[in-house]
Amino acid sequence: MVTHNSSTRDNRLRKSPSEGYKETKASRIERKIQRAKTKTRSELDLFQWRQWRFCNMDYWINSFVDVVPRIDYRKVSKTEFIRDYESKSLPVVITHATDHWKASRYWNEKYFLENYGSHLFKVGEDDDDNNIYLKMKHFLHYSKHEGRKDDSPLYIFDSGFYKDKHTKRRRKTEPYSPLLLLSDYEVPHYFSDDLFHLTRERQRPPYRWLVMGGARSGTGIHIDPLGTSAWNALLQGHKRWCLFPPATPKHIIDPPMKPYDHEGVSWFSTVFPKFKVRNSPEGDNRTLGERLGMVEVLQRPGETIFVPGGWPHVVMNLDTTIAVTQNFCSPTNIDYV
């Protein structure tokens, strides 16, 4: 005869005199996370999120491969930036552009948990292009636990991060509105001449995002929409970038990747290695990446990267990152938009 007590009972259930067995808090959080994962990646069952064991691989790069110029926001004028980089469609990393932001001082996991823990943030889309959301506290729980093992973890990429998507039962300990997040940073003056400002806000396509995610999360290779350029300001963590000039043949940098998916970590694992090979039949000793003009960047906290319009790029987080990014159309790049 088997007897059941509190130590052997399923720890996901709790008995209530009036309701019978009731779901525990831990089980409820797990269920919501699993639901988000299933909806955002319906092609995968829950076991396939770890099928390639990418968590066992090292994706950090040596700093010497990052040869992208760094310019000091405090010393380089807007005119110089446009002349030397934007007008020439050249990527550049900008330092000290975020020094005075509130976001630089406050935006970290603890801050978001304490002030926006019950607010909803977008973590993906389902097969019908419907947005999938998680509460910030549930997302952070995921990132600190099972997200550490998933091949390409869920991450927040939310263009409506400043909108109040709070659940009905607002916690008194979270008095802040997400709208306040917009006042925590400002557009660097290099990018202030955004012609999209001439359109009404409701008519403007999504153009600014809060981006947060753990190691191996990120975006597969793509070109930003409508020929727009972009800036990405990193406040916490490290990002690995790989960029290619606009004329690079797509079949070389974006080949079919089956049985792998199109995530950034899959690209770095299966496609990127060929760009380090020296196999030119003409005797050119350069790697394929060097011949194509490939650019590698290790973005550090406090750095802002400028991505010119038309440049295919892939991005992967190397640790837990928090960033804000925005696409724009300036008088300089309007011919590409």
Secondary structure, DSSP 8 states (H G I E B T S, - for coil): -----TTTS-TTEEEETTTEEEE-HHHHHHHHHHHHHHHHTTTS-GGGGGTT-GGGS-----GGG----EEETTTS-HHHHIIIIITTT--EEEESTTTT-HHHHH-SHHHHHHHHTTSEEEEEE-TTS-EEEEEHHHHHHHHHTGGGTSSS--EEEETTTTS----SS--TT----GGGGGGG----GGG---GGGGS-GGGS---EEEEEE-TT-EEEEE--GGG-EEEEEEEES-EEEEE--TTS-HHHHS---TTS-SSHHHHHHHTGGGGG----TT---S-HHHHHT-EEEEE-TTEEEEE-TT--EEEEESS-EEEEEEEE--TTTGGG-
